[in-house]
Amino acid sequence: MSIVEKFMSMEYGPAPEDPREAVVWLEHHERRLGHFIDGAWRAPVEGKYFDTVDPSTGDTLASVAQGSAADVDAAVKAARAALPGWQALSGHARARYLYALARLVQKHSRRLAVLETMDNGKPIRESRDIDIPLVARHFYHHAGWAQLLAQEFPGYTACGVVGQIIPWNFPLLMLAWKIAPALAAGNTVVLKPAEFTPLTALAFSEICQEVGLPAGVVNIVTGDGSTGEALVLHPDVNKIAFTGSTEVGRAIRKATASSHKRLSLELGGKSPFIIFEDADLDSAVEGLVDGIWLNQGQVCCAGSRLLMQESIAEPLLEKVRLRMSSLRVGPPLDKAIDVGAIVARVQLERIQRLVEQGVAEGATCWQPPGLVMPSRGLYFPPTLLSNVHPASIVAQQEIFGPVLAAMTFRTPREAVELANNTVYGLAASVWSESINVALHVAAQVKAGVVWVNSTNLFDAVCGFGGYRESGYGREGGREGMLEYLEPIWFGHAPKLQSAPVAIDLPIEESEEEGAGPAIDRTVKLYIGGKQARPDSGYSVEVRGADGRLLGESPLGNRKDIRNAVEAARKADAWGKATAHNRAQVLYYIAENLSQRSAEIARRLAPVVGQEQAADEVRYGIERVFSYAAWADKLDGAVHNPPFRNVTLAMNEPIGTVGIVCPLAAPLLGFLSLVMPGLAMGNTVVVIPSERYPLITGDLIQILETSDLPGGAVNIVTGESAGLMKVLAEHADLDAIWCFGDESICATAKALSIGNLKQVFTNEGRAIDWFNGEQAEGRWYLQHAVQVKNIWVPYGE
């Protein structure tokens, strides 16, 4: 046999990682672990434990405390007690704690990596070379944010006590993503790790003790879904940060709707892996291996949908099959293994069930022939499903396993349509040697992260999070810090007092001498750039503060809202316009408002009084000018992660936003909410104040004469609560802004769970619309955009 033949026939020998240190740690705790509350280990109140198991062998690793509502309450009380002292520390002092945590993660890195692999089943190479280094990186990075907090986030303060719930696929990394920014911002934390993988979170508890972190700043409560539910429902938690399935995300949104809890959700995905005919196919295949078979495909942003240009489909699939044949499946502590164990039997059964259903729907299943699977443990072979129909369950549902669904496309436009043919929007990967094609497609794909000629790259400086039913909020980067901060004034704002809208007073009609009969004043709806009569055929009287009839306003209904949303969707050219052009239109709106200021103030005065009417117009002109100025100045950023990449953090419009205006300040409240949405390129459907919906008549005339494209602003008047319900439930609306009393805000959140639209409310608090600090600026603009991070490689 020649040397070449010997070389080609050589197989990888076993290269097992020594688990001794992890085993010693488990034995030190007698393989029985309690909660970490108020800086110390604590047995569960109800005395219940559950086993955590090594999925590669089925062996029990340890018994772990099953958290109850009483355990969660103890942890929240400890976090609340620790909050004043933690916030009283200087940013520098908090930074030193975070720096120390990073150093100790590095110090214990090998033990943590082994423990992670034993508990989760992922290959040790991934735990050792990806997860744990990124854990340290996040604590280092956020030590910097703690140091710079006062300088970089003036006027902001921590949310308070934060409840955090993390998944089982990246147990310690998700902990770092959650805890590091929360602590840097000055919050205290109660974290619940996943039931399947609690061990590294508990090991992190000891690191907190080792660095001398003040008791109660970090609390770890283990348990199943009931423990997480108790944390979500606890009345003294100020924010919930959740990573997990979309179904559970919906339940959390609903459960927190009636509270004032801040909420960030990082949910499921069905990410497209798009390969064009000019791509380097060999590199793309290697990227595909990382995209779908990393962590056995148990990754929310896994490139589970392969979209291939038709001309290269067959040669590409042949390369994919060849590469799959060389993947090694086996015990994850073996450093020569590519694919480890599935985390739990319930997950393995789900993967099997979905693959079978995909085949039943017409997909062709291919798995490496002759692949020998381990006799013990939970394993599933790398799987390729070809000839997949875009509507197939395996193309639409998140499988969360080592399964790739392959489809073809012909043109870049078709590629984008297929990529966006999903309810999710977490990540995407685009492969092309043409930077024009790659960036053109990246800009159109609805995803929070897009990798160009690369995949599954992460760094603390670059935000991560999704669009649509992949959730909202970001982790990492500046935008990730903002998830744990809120304006200082907002926390002190008083509760908004509900006031009746209807004024049922005797009518006293008056006519100016010699003027003749009054001309009826009935305004219309404004949909798609045209005035429209309401579908209901009804209108309602609008009266001044003295009961005098001022005119009639259309009574909009569900069909009017449907038409308005459709018109807003068709007006997508507004979002594609340059920021400079949007600014010009907004300046023109301010100019036209200024020319009619006296007339508008005179009409508004019978409702709010002469002084407020004049102020609303004056401040309104200034507010429109302000957002015209912002239109081309809320820039993104270019990040420099520690790879051969630049990351373009782009502020993109959310899309179509439904806005429920406040009762007070009918003109100024309208402009304060609509203008930031328009400035950032969103289209809007607006329900104006019930107090004076006749302002619509004046606004329509201004918008029509200001070069605003039809459909960019759509106005439907009527009963706010009923119309808000239609907006919140509408599946083609991307966000809802609701500014009213506590009840209507809670309802907006509860009804928005269908497509998990983003929700921005005043939480029933009073906002002074005449105060620029409260009613204008970055806080509103940040809710009008979502950040897309596009990773672009460079160099040879």
Summary of the structure (lengths in Angstrom):
residues: 796
radius of gyration: 28.5
end to end distance: 37.2
largest distance: 115.8
contacts: 2897
relative contact order: 0.09
helix: 44%
strand: 19%
